[in-house]
Amino acid sequence: MKRLFSTYLLLFFFSFINAQEKEEKLFLSGYIKNLHEFSFVDKLEQLQWTTTLHNRLNFKFIPSEEITLRLELRNRLFYGDNVKNILGFSEMISNDNGITDLSWNIIDNNDVLFNTTIDRALVNYIKGNWDITLGRQRVNWGMNLVWNPNDIFNTYNFLDFDYEERPGSDAIRVQYYLGDFSKIEVTAKKGRSKDDHIVAAMYKFNKWEYDIQLITGVYQKDWVIGAGWAGNLKNAGFKGEVSYFVPYETYFNSENVLSTSVSIDYGFKKGLYINGSVLYNSSANALSGSIGNLLYTNLSAKNLMPYKYSGFLQLAKEFTPIFRGTLSTIYSPTNQSVIVMSSLDYSIATNWELNFTGQSFFEFEDYNTLGNSLFVRLRWSF
């Protein structure tokens, strides 16, 4: 399987080389970002800083009306205190759970880390009602805005705001459209480890003016069934997802897991937007983790938060067409845990954006400040 995937990548590169003479079929886009992070726990004397230079290259080749090939990679240069002080930082950045390891640390020393990762490499075929994709791709089954129990293929960490594209999976995805608002989808993913495999099917349709999806399949060592919906309660958006996991090897005496989230959002006339969501995770307990290290935790659809109950509230305001601000908070009754997140986005010029983001973590039961971070990001898109 690894040899087939490597051969596929070589053919992919040759397709781009041959396309140089047909510029109208080859497209390039991407961005360059400069992200500065300043962090401390509860005293400014503890201040640490890290800078990340992030370049993304998105290649797309369209040899015919039915076929599209995509190759996308991210190049990141890290330097500063995170590189020096976080144990296993380089291994975490280069971690790739796909069939083939497509992440390389080109420079790795005590001060600087330079990593290149291919997170999209796919062939897409569309004809009639069929849509088939093979390769490393984003399979997004989530319907909610923050927590997605149905997103079993590509669970992402909502605190990682600098990775808008989200991770991909080495998978084959087959979609058949039954109409404008309904389809059947079957997707199979394989990772490098023995148990890292997912095979699932989804039926999506529209009923009662709601988009509804039903999913079932095998999620690593579990059977999974789930459902999701998205619609409106009068003028407010109403979305929800539920997934139920049952270990198939020991299902008679197993500890099944229920993960479910519900959200309501509403947009006011003068540019104010509000979004609230709740999450229930039956597998969590008081000893399962802490929000202090949530940023560096590999989340899964079975464990979207370290606590059984969590709530999310966000206020967003568009002050002008080029200036926007958000204030978000997450609360869990376990240890009175709170995450406060705020951001300001300003469009400096065409294709130039400036962002300020803050993240703070608290446990008020013992009056602990677990960490504070301020991010300043400049982005140029092309």
Residue pairs with C-beta under 8 A, 6 or more apart in sequence:
1 99
1 190
2 99
2 100
5 99
5 100
5 170
6 100
8 121
8 123
8 134
8 135
9 100
9 102
9 118
9 121
12 69
12 71
12 121
12 123
13 71
15 61
15 63
15 69
16 26
16 59
16 61
16 69
16 71
19 25
19 26
19 61
19 63
20 26
25 61
25 62
25 63
26 59
26 60
26 61
27 59
27 60
27 61
27 62
28 57
28 58
28 59
28 60
29 58
29 60
29 381
29 382
30 55
30 56
30 57
30 58
30 381
30 382
31 54
31 55
31 56
31 379
31 380
31 381
31 382
32 53
32 54
32 55
32 379
32 380
32 382
33 52
33 53
33 54
33 55
33 162
33 377
33 378
33 379
33 380
34 51
34 52
34 53
34 54
34 377
34 378
34 379
35 51
35 52
35 53
35 54
35 162
35 375
35 376
35 377
36 49
36 50
36 51
36 375
36 376
36 377
37 49
37 50
37 51
37 52
37 80
37 82
37 373
37 374
37 375
38 47
38 48
38 49
38 373
38 374
38 375
38 376
39 47
39 48
39 49
39 50
39 371
39 372
39 373
39 374
40 46
40 47
40 48
40 371
40 372
41 369
41 370
41 371
41 372
42 369
42 372
48 80
48 81
48 82
48 85
49 80
49 81
50 78
50 79
50 80
50 81
50 82
50 83
51 78
51 79
51 80
52 76
52 77
52 78
52 162
53 76
53 77
54 74
54 75
54 76
54 77
54 162
55 74
55 75
55 76
56 72
56 73
56 74
56 75
56 165
57 72
57 73
57 75
58 70
58 72
58 120
59 70
59 71
59 72
60 68
60 69
60 70
61 68
61 69
61 70
62 68
62 69
63 69
66 125
66 126
66 127
67 123
67 124
67 125
68 123
68 124
68 126
69 122
69 123
69 124
70 120
70 121
70 122
70 124
71 118
71 120
71 121
72 118
72 119
72 120
72 121
72 165
73 116
73 117
73 118
73 119
73 120
74 116
74 117
74 119
75 114
75 115
75 116
76 93
76 114
76 115
76 116
76 117
77 107
77 112
77 113
77 114
78 89
78 93
78 112
78 113
78 114
78 115
79 111
79 112
79 113
82 89
83 89
83 90
83 110
83 111
83 112
83 113
84 110
84 111
86 92
86 296
89 113
90 105
90 108
90 113
90 115
92 296
93 103
93 105
93 113
93 115
94 103
94 104
94 105
94 115
94 117
95 103
96 102
96 103
96 117
96 192
97 191
97 192
97 193
97 196
98 136
98 168
98 169
98 170
98 191
98 192
99 170
99 190
99 191
99 192
100 170
101 192
102 117
102 118
102 119
102 121
102 136
103 115
103 116
103 117
103 118
104 115
104 116
104 117
105 113
105 114
105 115
106 114
106 115
106 116
107 113
107 114
108 114
118 136
119 136
119 165
119 167
119 168
120 135
120 136
120 137
120 138
120 165
120 168
121 135
121 136
122 133
122 134
122 135
122 136
122 137
123 133
123 134
123 135
124 131
124 132
124 133
125 131
125 132
125 133
126 132
129 176
129 177
129 178
130 174
130 175
130 176
131 174
131 175
131 176
131 177
132 172
132 173
132 174
132 175
133 171
133 172
133 173
134 172
134 173
135 170
135 171
136 168
136 169
136 170
136 171
137 168
137 169
137 171
137 173
138 154
138 165
138 166
138 167
138 168
138 169
139 153
139 154
139 169
139 171
139 173
139 187
139 189
140 151
140 153
140 154
140 166
141 148
141 150
141 151
141 152
141 153
141 202
141 213
141 215
141 228
142 148
142 150
142 151
142 228
142 241
143 150
143 211
143 213
143 228
143 229
143 230
143 239
143 240
143 241
144 228
144 239
144 240
144 241
144 261
144 262
144 263
144 277
145 239
145 263
145 265
145 275
145 277
146 158
146 261
146 263
146 275
146 277
146 279
146 312
147 158
147 241
147 261
147 277
147 279
147 304
147 305
147 310
147 312
148 155
148 241
148 261
148 301
148 304
149 226
149 241
149 242
149 243
149 259
149 260
149 261
149 301
149 304
150 213
150 215
150 226
150 227
150 228
150 241
150 242
150 243
150 301
151 301
152 198
152 200
152 215
152 217
152 219
152 224
152 226
152 243
152 301
153 169
153 171
153 187
153 189
153 198
153 200
154 166
154 167
154 168
154 169
155 299
155 300
155 301
155 304
156 163
156 166
156 167
156 299
157 294
157 295
157 297
157 299
159 294
159 295
159 339
159 341
159 359
160 295
161 343
161 357
161 375
162 375
162 377
169 189
169 191
169 198
170 189
170 190
170 191
171 187
171 188
171 189
171 190
172 187
172 188
173 185
173 186
173 187
174 185
174 186
174 187
175 183
175 184
175 185
176 183
176 184
176 185
177 183
178 184
178 205
181 205
181 206
181 211
182 203
182 204
182 205
182 206
183 203
183 204
184 201
184 202
184 203
184 204
185 201
185 202
185 203
185 204
186 199
186 200
186 201
186 202
187 198
187 199
187 200
187 201
187 202
188 197
188 198
188 199
189 197
189 198
189 199
190 196
190 197
191 197
195 220
195 221
196 220
197 218
197 220
198 217
198 218
198 219
198 220
199 217
199 218
200 215
200 216
200 217
200 218
200 219
200 224
201 215
201 216
201 217
202 213
202 214
202 215
203 213
203 214
204 211
204 212
204 213
204 214
205 211
205 212
205 213
206 212
208 231
209 231
209 232
210 229
210 230
210 231
211 229
211 230
211 231
212 227
212 228
212 229
213 227
213 228
213 229
214 226
214 227
215 224
215 225
215 226
215 227
215 228
215 243
216 223
216 224
216 225
216 226
217 223
217 224
218 224
218 248
219 245
219 301
219 302
221 247
221 248
221 249
222 245
222 246
222 247
222 248
222 257
222 302
223 245
223 246
223 247
223 248
223 251
224 243
224 244
224 245
224 246
224 301
225 243
225 244
226 241
226 242
226 243
226 244
227 241
227 242
228 239
228 240
228 241
228 242
229 238
229 239
229 240
229 241
230 237
230 238
230 239
231 237
231 238
231 239
232 238
233 264
235 266
236 264
236 265
236 266
237 263
237 264
237 265
237 266
238 262
238 263
238 264
239 262
239 263
239 264
239 265
240 260
240 261
240 262
240 263
241 260
241 261
242 258
242 259
242 260
242 261
243 258
243 259
243 260
243 301
243 302
244 256
244 257
244 258
244 259
245 256
245 257
245 258
245 259
245 302
246 254
246 256
247 254
247 255
247 256
255 283
256 282
257 281
257 282
257 283
257 302
258 280
258 281
258 282
259 279
259 280
259 281
259 282
259 283
259 301
259 302
259 303
259 304
260 279
260 280
261 277
261 278
261 279
261 280
261 304
262 277
262 278
263 275
263 276
263 277
263 278
263 312
264 275
264 276
264 277
265 273
265 274
265 275
265 276
266 273
266 274
266 275
267 273
268 274
271 317
271 318
271 319
272 315
272 316
272 317
273 314
273 315
273 316
273 317
273 318
274 313
274 314
274 315
274 316
275 312
275 313
275 314
275 316
276 311
276 312
276 313
276 314
277 311
277 312
277 313
278 309
278 310
278 311
278 312
279 304
279 305
279 309
279 310
279 311
279 312
280 308
280 309
281 302
281 303
281 304
281 305
281 307
281 308
281 309
281 310
282 308
283 302
283 303
284 303
284 305
284 306
284 307
284 308
285 308
286 334
286 335
288 303
288 306
288 307
289 297
289 306
289 307
290 306
290 335
290 337
290 363
290 370
291 306
291 330
291 332
291 337
291 339
291 361
291 363
291 370
292 361
292 363
292 370
292 371
294 305
294 306
294 339
294 361
295 359
297 306
305 330
305 332
307 332
307 333
307 334
307 337
308 334
309 332
309 333
309 334
310 330
310 331
310 332
311 330
311 331
311 332
312 328
312 329
312 330
313 328
313 329
313 331
314 326
314 327
314 328
314 329
315 326
315 327
315 328
316 324
316 325
316 326
316 327
317 324
317 325
317 326
318 324
319 325
322 346
322 347
323 344
323 345
323 346
323 347
324 344
324 345
324 346
325 342
325 343
325 344
325 345
326 341
326 342
326 343
327 340
327 341
327 342
328 340
328 341
328 342
329 338
329 339
329 340
329 341
330 337
330 338
330 339
330 341
331 337
331 338
332 338
335 363
335 364
335 365
335 366
336 362
336 363
336 364
336 365
337 361
337 362
337 363
337 364
338 361
338 362
338 363
338 364
339 359
339 360
339 361
339 362
340 358
340 359
340 360
340 362
341 357
341 358
341 359
341 360
342 357
342 358
343 355
343 356
343 357
343 358
344 355
344 356
345 353
345 354
345 355
346 353
346 354
346 355
347 353
347 354
348 354
351 380
351 381
351 382
352 378
352 379
352 380
353 377
353 378
353 379
353 381
354 376
354 377
354 378
354 379
355 375
355 376
355 377
355 378
355 379
356 374
356 375
356 376
356 377
357 374
357 375
357 377
358 372
358 373
358 374
358 375
359 371
359 372
359 373
359 375
360 369
360 371
360 372
360 373
361 369
361 370
361 371
361 372
362 368
362 369
362 370
363 370
